[in-house]
Amino acid sequence: MDTHLITEEEFRIIREVRNDKNLTQRRISQKTGISLGTVNLILKRLTKKGYIKIRRLNRRNLQYLLTPKGFSEITKRSYHYLLRTIDSVRKIKAEIQELVLQEYCKGKTEFIIFGDGELADIIELSLKNLDKSNLKYRRASRVEEISSDKPVILLATTEPKLRTLNPKLRTHKYIDVLATISQN
């Protein structure tokens, strides 16, 4: 195993040490869900690798300090996480645009984004970036806000009670965006 790579468990412990240098091994174990014995082994391994430094406060107490190498690892992991997240959002946006373009090619030009939150924001951004002059969309968070003019409803919620479409709207074409992109 490459000694420069750290495991997910090691990273969780590094994050806890960053958050509170006065944690005991028992507290680290409780916060990370890693057994006490494993925490002890991982702390020794992280010390050997140079990610943390252990300072003895007295006969019974130790203090765990993050080294510059440990801070660097957190920064590197955060950077890579951000890149993966941006790539995921880009892919989701493309899938949403493909769903909408399929309906657009069938002559549908009016859409309602039904829901609030991040998914609704991503759907709105996807529609905005399509740059189709006759494509119209708006957001609605309540069934009462949906008119009877038969727009395509883009269901953009993760709340189970809202994911069951109101009988009043069953005559509308609707796309459960989360379910559809999850299948791909």
C-alpha positions in Angstrom: 0.0 0.0 0.0 1.3 3.5 -0.9 2.2 5.3 2.3 1.3 8.6 0.7 -2.3 7.7 0.2 -4.7 8.0 3.1 -7.8 6.0 3.7 -11.3 7.4 4.3 -11.0 6.5 8.0 -7.7 8.3 8.2 -9.2 11.3 6.6 -12.2 11.3 9.0 -9.7 11.4 11.9 -7.7 14.1 10.3 -10.8 16.2 10.0 -11.7 15.7 13.6 -8.2 16.6 14.8 -8.5 19.8 12.6 -11.8 20.7 14.3 -10.7 20.1 17.9 -7.1 19.4 18.9 -8.1 18.5 22.4 -10.2 15.5 21.5 -9.5 12.2 23.3 -9.2 9.0 21.3 -12.5 7.9 22.8 -14.2 11.1 21.6 -12.7 10.7 18.1 -14.0 7.1 18.1 -17.5 8.4 19.0 -17.5 11.2 16.5 -16.2 9.1 13.6 -17.9 5.7 14.4 -14.5 4.0 14.2 -13.6 1.6 17.1 -11.3 2.9 19.8 -8.6 0.4 19.0 -8.6 1.3 15.4 -8.5 5.0 16.2 -5.4 4.3 18.3 -3.7 2.5 15.4 -4.7 5.1 12.8 -3.4 8.0 15.0 -0.1 6.2 15.3 0.0 5.6 11.5 -1.0 9.3 10.8 1.8 10.4 13.1 4.3 8.1 11.3 3.1 9.5 7.9 3.5 13.1 9.2 -0.1 14.2 9.0 -0.5 14.8 12.7 1.8 15.4 15.7 1.1 14.1 19.2 2.0 16.3 22.1 1.9 14.8 25.7 0.2 17.3 28.0 0.7 15.2 31.1 1.0 11.6 32.1 -2.5 10.7 30.9 -3.5 13.3 28.3 -2.3 13.8 24.8 -3.0 16.6 22.3 -3.3 15.9 18.6 -2.1 18.6 16.2 -2.5 18.8 12.5 0.8 19.3 10.7 1.1 21.4 7.5 1.0 18.0 5.6 -2.3 17.3 7.3 -3.7 20.7 6.4 -2.5 20.1 2.8 -4.3 16.8 2.6 -7.6 18.4 3.8 -7.2 21.2 1.2 -6.4 18.7 -1.6 -9.4 16.5 -0.7 -11.7 19.5 -0.6 -10.4 20.7 -4.0 -11.0 17.2 -5.6 -14.4 17.0 -4.0 -15.4 20.4 -5.4 -14.2 19.3 -8.9 -16.3 16.1 -8.7 -19.3 18.1 -7.5 -19.0 20.6 -10.3 -18.7 17.7 -12.8 -21.8 16.0 -11.4 -23.8 19.2 -11.6 -22.7 19.7 -15.2 -23.8 16.1 -16.1 -27.1 16.5 -14.3 -27.7 19.8 -16.1 -27.0 18.1 -19.5 -29.5 15.3 -18.7 -32.2 17.7 -17.7 -31.6 19.7 -20.9 -31.9 16.5 -22.9 -35.2 15.7 -21.2 -36.6 19.2 -21.9 -35.3 19.1 -25.5 -37.1 15.8 -26.1 -40.4 17.5 -25.1 -39.5 20.7 -27.0 -39.0 18.7 -30.2 -42.5 17.3 -29.7 -43.8 20.9 -29.7 -43.9 21.5 -26.0 -42.7 25.0 -25.2 -44.2 25.7 -21.7 -42.7 24.2 -18.6 -43.3 24.5 -14.8 -40.6 23.6 -12.4 -42.6 22.2 -9.5 -40.6 22.3 -6.2 -38.1 24.3 -4.3 -34.5 23.7 -3.4 -31.3 22.9 -5.2 -32.8 20.5 -7.7 -35.3 23.2 -8.8 -32.4 25.7 -9.0 -30.4 23.3 -11.3 -33.5 22.7 -13.5 -34.0 26.4 -13.8 -30.4 27.0 -14.7 -30.6 24.2 -17.3 -33.6 25.7 -19.0 -32.1 29.2 -18.9 -28.9 27.8 -20.6 -30.9 26.2 -23.4 -31.3 29.6 -25.1 -34.6 28.8 -26.9 -36.5 32.0 -27.5 -39.9 30.5 -27.4 -39.3 28.2 -24.4 -41.2 29.5 -21.4 -40.8 28.3 -17.9 -41.7 29.3 -14.4 -41.5 27.9 -10.9 -44.3 26.7 -8.6 -44.1 25.4 -5.1 -47.8 24.7 -4.6 -50.3 22.9 -6.8 -52.6 25.9 -6.7 -49.9 27.8 -8.7 -50.2 25.5 -11.7 -52.7 26.7 -14.3 -54.8 24.6 -16.5 -53.0 25.6 -19.7 -51.3 22.2 -19.9 -47.6 23.0 -19.5 -45.1 20.2 -18.9 -44.5 19.8 -15.2 -40.9 19.2 -14.2 -41.2 17.6 -10.8 -38.3 19.0 -8.8 -38.7 17.8 -5.2 -37.4 15.0 -3.0 -40.2 15.3 -0.5 -42.2 12.1 -0.7 -45.6 13.8 -0.1 -45.0 16.1 -3.0 -43.7 13.4 -5.3 -47.2 12.0 -5.6 -48.8 14.2 -8.1 -52.1 15.8 -7.2 -55.1 14.2 -9.1 -56.0 17.6 -10.4 -52.8 17.7 -12.4 -52.8 14.2 -13.8 -54.0 15.5 -17.1 -50.7 17.4 -17.4 -47.6 15.8 -18.9 -45.1 15.6 -16.1 -41.6 14.4 -15.7 -40.2 13.2 -12.4 -36.8 14.7 -12.9 -35.1 13.0 -10.0 -36.4 9.5 -10.9 -35.6 10.0 -14.6 -32.0 11.1 -14.1 -31.5 8.5 -11.4 -32.2 5.8 -14.0 -29.5 7.0 -16.3 
